[in-house]
């Protein structure tokens, strides 16, 4: 199925959103919760899976949608159709601070592999499926488990990255080692595996985990500086314990601790 040809514009710096312009009868599919706003004349339709093929039987549609459960996503997606004669716009927002990355699947030979929660939206006709890891080490210790998302087709897709995005072009045999959570996605020719950091001091006291992601070219890799898991971990670590009240709050020791932490309440 040929994907719909959509025009787009990305707005903002740190909290971005993408505005997609739809010609008559064009459509875009998106994950639940990413919708921001739309013009009059856009019709929403909840669909099983990504709706990339209208020729699937009922059982195939159920199985295709059911695979999305394995990636932690909903059984359903939402399609936004332009039902009027003129151009109409619909916008989708980033779920947390970072960058929206446009992926032209035609430029990547029709396939792009990304982490499970990176996908934001895509032109109708792009297939959003799952990619199983064939390597035990990668599956057990890769941070993304055995399953990643794969985007297939010949249209535009949009993925989201936390913090700042870096694009690396790896030559044949060139290796890049990355924190497992910092991977956004990569092209299908990239050899992706997990490598043990090694060394007793590194393992026990390093604080960087036990494994690196080893990416070997040729191909393109997208890296993010702030994975959501890292951001959430810092927020939880800084949250007050015991219902929002520090154990030392109101005492001399509590005040001293806040002063040393930089949390001045004077």
C-alpha positions as CSV (number, residue, x, y, z in Angstrom):
1,X,0.0,0.0,0.0
2,X,1.3,3.4,-1.0
3,X,1.4,5.7,2.0
4,X,-0.3,9.1,1.8
5,X,2.0,12.0,0.9
6,X,1.8,14.5,3.7
7,X,3.4,17.9,4.3
8,X,4.5,18.9,7.8
9,X,6.1,21.6,9.9
10,X,7.7,21.2,13.3
11,X,7.3,24.0,15.9
12,X,9.1,24.8,19.1
13,X,12.5,24.0,20.6
14,X,12.3,21.9,23.7
15,X,8.5,21.1,23.8
16,X,7.8,20.5,20.2
17,X,4.8,19.6,18.2
18,X,4.4,18.6,14.5
19,X,1.7,20.2,12.3
20,X,0.6,17.9,9.4
21,X,-1.2,19.3,6.4
22,X,-3.6,16.9,4.8
23,X,-5.0,17.2,1.3
24,X,-8.6,16.0,0.7
25,X,-9.0,12.3,1.7
26,X,-5.4,12.1,3.1
27,X,-5.0,10.7,6.6
28,X,-2.4,10.3,9.4
29,X,-2.4,7.7,12.2
30,X,-1.2,8.4,15.7
31,X,-0.7,6.8,19.1
32,X,-3.4,7.5,21.6
33,X,-2.6,10.6,23.7
34,X,-0.4,12.4,21.2
35,X,-3.2,14.5,19.6
36,X,-3.0,18.3,20.2
37,X,-5.4,20.2,17.8
38,X,-7.1,20.0,14.4
39,X,-9.0,22.1,11.9
40,X,-12.7,21.8,11.2
41,X,-13.3,19.0,8.7
42,X,-10.9,16.5,10.2
43,X,-12.6,13.3,11.1
44,X,-11.3,10.9,13.8
45,X,-11.6,7.1,13.5
46,X,-10.4,4.5,16.0
47,X,-8.8,1.5,14.1
48,X,-7.3,-1.8,15.0
49,X,-3.5,-1.6,14.7
50,X,-2.2,0.9,12.1
51,X,-4.8,0.3,9.4
52,X,-1.9,0.0,6.8
53,X,-3.8,-2.5,4.7
54,X,-7.6,-2.7,4.0
55,X,-7.2,-6.2,2.5
56,X,-6.5,-8.0,5.8
57,X,-9.1,-10.4,7.1
58,X,-10.6,-10.0,10.5
59,X,-8.3,-12.5,12.2
60,X,-5.2,-10.9,10.6
61,X,-6.3,-7.5,11.8
62,X,-6.8,-8.9,15.4
63,X,-3.4,-10.5,15.3
64,X,-1.7,-7.4,13.9
65,X,-3.3,-5.2,16.6
66,X,-2.6,-7.8,19.3
67,X,1.2,-7.6,18.5
68,X,1.1,-4.0,19.8
69,X,0.3,-5.2,23.3
70,X,3.8,-6.7,23.3
71,X,5.3,-3.2,22.8
72,X,3.2,-1.8,25.7
73,X,0.9,0.1,23.4
74,X,-2.9,0.1,23.0
75,X,-4.7,-2.4,20.7
76,X,-6.1,0.7,18.9
77,X,-4.7,3.7,17.0
78,X,-6.5,6.8,15.8
79,X,-6.7,7.9,12.2
80,X,-7.4,11.5,11.3
81,X,-9.0,12.0,7.8
82,X,-9.4,15.2,5.9
83,X,-13.1,14.9,4.7
84,X,-13.4,18.4,3.0
85,X,-12.2,19.7,-0.4
86,X,-9.5,22.0,0.9
87,X,-6.3,21.4,2.9
88,X,-6.7,20.9,6.6
89,X,-4.2,20.7,9.5
90,X,-3.8,18.4,12.5
91,X,-1.1,18.6,15.2
92,X,0.5,16.2,17.5
93,X,2.7,17.1,20.6
94,X,5.7,15.6,22.2
95,X,5.0,13.8,25.5
96,X,8.0,15.3,27.3
97,X,10.9,17.7,26.6
98,X,12.9,16.7,23.5
99,X,12.8,16.6,19.7
100,X,10.5,15.3,17.1
101,X,12.4,13.5,14.3
102,X,10.9,13.2,10.8
103,X,11.7,9.8,9.3
104,X,11.4,9.4,5.5
105,X,11.1,5.7,5.2
106,X,11.9,5.9,1.4
107,X,15.4,7.2,2.3
108,X,15.9,4.2,4.6
109,X,14.9,1.5,2.2
110,X,11.4,1.2,3.6
111,X,12.3,0.2,7.2
112,X,13.3,1.9,10.5
113,X,13.7,0.2,13.9
114,X,13.0,2.3,17.0
115,X,12.5,1.9,20.7
116,X,9.0,0.9,21.9
117,X,7.8,4.3,23.0
118,X,9.4,6.5,20.4
119,X,6.7,6.4,17.7
120,X,4.4,9.5,17.6
121,X,2.5,9.5,14.3
122,X,2.8,8.6,10.6
123,X,1.2,8.9,7.2
124,X,-1.7,6.5,6.6
125,X,-0.2,3.4,4.9
126,X,2.9,3.2,7.1
127,X,3.0,-0.1,8.9
128,X,3.8,0.1,12.7
129,X,4.9,-3.4,13.8
130,X,7.2,-5.2,16.1
131,X,10.8,-6.3,15.7
132,X,11.9,-9.4,17.7
133,X,15.5,-9.6,18.9
134,X,17.2,-12.8,17.8
135,X,20.1,-12.5,20.2
136,X,19.6,-13.6,23.8
137,X,22.0,-11.0,25.3
138,X,20.3,-8.2,23.5
139,X,16.9,-9.4,24.6
140,X,17.7,-9.8,28.3
141,X,20.0,-6.8,28.9
142,X,19.3,-4.4,26.0
143,X,17.0,-2.1,28.0
144,X,14.2,-2.6,25.3
145,X,13.9,-6.4,25.9
146,X,13.3,-8.7,23.0
147,X,10.9,-6.4,21.2
148,X,11.4,-3.1,19.5
149,X,9.1,-1.3,17.0
150,X,9.6,-1.3,13.3
151,X,8.2,1.3,10.9
152,X,7.8,0.0,7.3
153,X,6.5,1.6,4.1
154,X,7.2,4.4,1.8
155,X,5.8,7.4,3.7
156,X,6.7,9.8,6.5
157,X,6.8,8.8,10.1
158,X,7.6,10.9,13.2
159,X,9.4,9.6,16.3
160,X,10.2,11.4,19.6
161,X,13.5,11.7,21.4
162,X,14.3,13.0,24.9
163,X,16.6,15.9,25.3
164,X,18.9,16.5,22.4
165,X,19.1,14.3,19.3
166,X,22.3,13.2,17.6
167,X,22.4,11.4,14.2
168,X,25.4,9.2,13.5
169,X,26.3,7.8,10.1
170,X,28.4,4.6,10.6
171,X,30.6,3.2,7.9
172,X,30.9,-0.5,7.3
173,X,32.5,-2.1,10.3
174,X,32.5,1.1,12.3
175,X,31.3,0.6,15.9
176,X,29.5,2.9,18.3
177,X,28.9,2.1,22.0
178,X,25.9,3.7,23.6
179,X,24.0,3.6,26.8
180,X,21.1,1.1,26.1
181,X,18.4,3.7,27.0
182,X,19.9,6.4,24.8
183,X,19.0,4.7,21.5
184,X,16.1,6.2,19.6
185,X,16.4,4.0,16.5
186,X,18.5,2.8,13.6
187,X,18.3,1.6,10.1
188,X,17.8,-2.1,9.2
189,X,21.5,-2.7,8.2
190,X,22.8,-1.8,11.7
191,X,24.1,-4.8,13.7
192,X,22.8,-4.3,17.2
193,X,24.2,-6.3,20.2
194,X,24.9,-5.9,23.9
195,X,28.4,-5.8,25.4
196,X,29.4,-6.3,29.0
197,X,31.3,-3.3,30.4
198,X,33.7,-5.5,32.3
199,X,36.0,-4.8,35.2
200,X,35.0,-5.3,38.9
201,X,35.2,-1.5,39.8
202,X,33.2,-0.6,36.7
203,X,30.6,-3.2,37.5
204,X,30.2,-2.4,41.2
205,X,31.0,1.3,41.4
206,X,30.6,2.6,37.9
207,X,27.0,3.7,38.2
208,X,26.5,3.3,34.4
209,X,24.9,-0.1,34.4
210,X,26.4,-3.4,33.4
211,X,26.0,-3.3,29.6
212,X,26.6,-1.1,26.6
213,X,24.7,-1.2,23.3
214,X,27.1,-2.0,20.5
215,X,26.0,-0.7,17.1
216,X,28.0,-1.7,14.1
217,X,27.6,-0.1,10.6
218,X,27.0,0.4,7.9
219,X,23.9,2.5,8.6
220,X,22.3,5.4,10.5
221,X,21.8,5.6,14.2
222,X,19.7,8.2,16.2
223,X,20.8,8.9,19.8
224,X,18.9,10.8,22.5
225,X,20.6,12.6,25.4
226,X,17.8,12.2,27.9
227,X,15.9,8.9,27.9
228,X,12.5,9.2,29.7
229,X,13.5,6.4,32.1
230,X,16.5,8.5,33.2
231,X,14.4,11.6,33.6
232,X,11.7,9.7,35.6
233,X,14.4,8.2,37.8
234,X,15.8,11.6,38.7
235,X,12.3,13.0,39.5
236,X,11.5,10.0,41.7
237,X,14.8,10.3,43.5
238,X,14.2,14.0,44.3
239,X,10.6,13.5,45.4
240,X,10.0,14.0,49.2
241,X,9.5,10.7,51.0
242,X,6.7,10.0,53.5
243,X,3.8,11.9,52.0
244,X,5.8,15.0,51.0
245,X,7.4,15.8,54.3
246,X,11.2,15.3,54.8
247,X,12.1,13.4,58.0
248,X,14.4,16.2,59.1
249,X,12.1,19.0,58.1
250,X,11.8,21.6,60.9
251,X,14.9,20.4,62.7
252,X,18.4,21.8,62.7
253,X,19.7,18.7,60.9
254,X,16.9,19.0,58.3
255,X,17.8,22.6,57.6
256,X,21.5,21.7,57.3
257,X,20.6,19.0,54.9
258,X,18.6,21.3,52.7
259,X,21.4,23.9,52.8
260,X,23.9,21.3,51.6
261,X,21.5,20.1,49.0
262,X,21.1,23.6,47.6
263,X,17.4,23.6,48.7
264,X,17.5,26.9,50.7
265,X,14.2,27.7,52.4
266,X,15.3,30.9,54.1
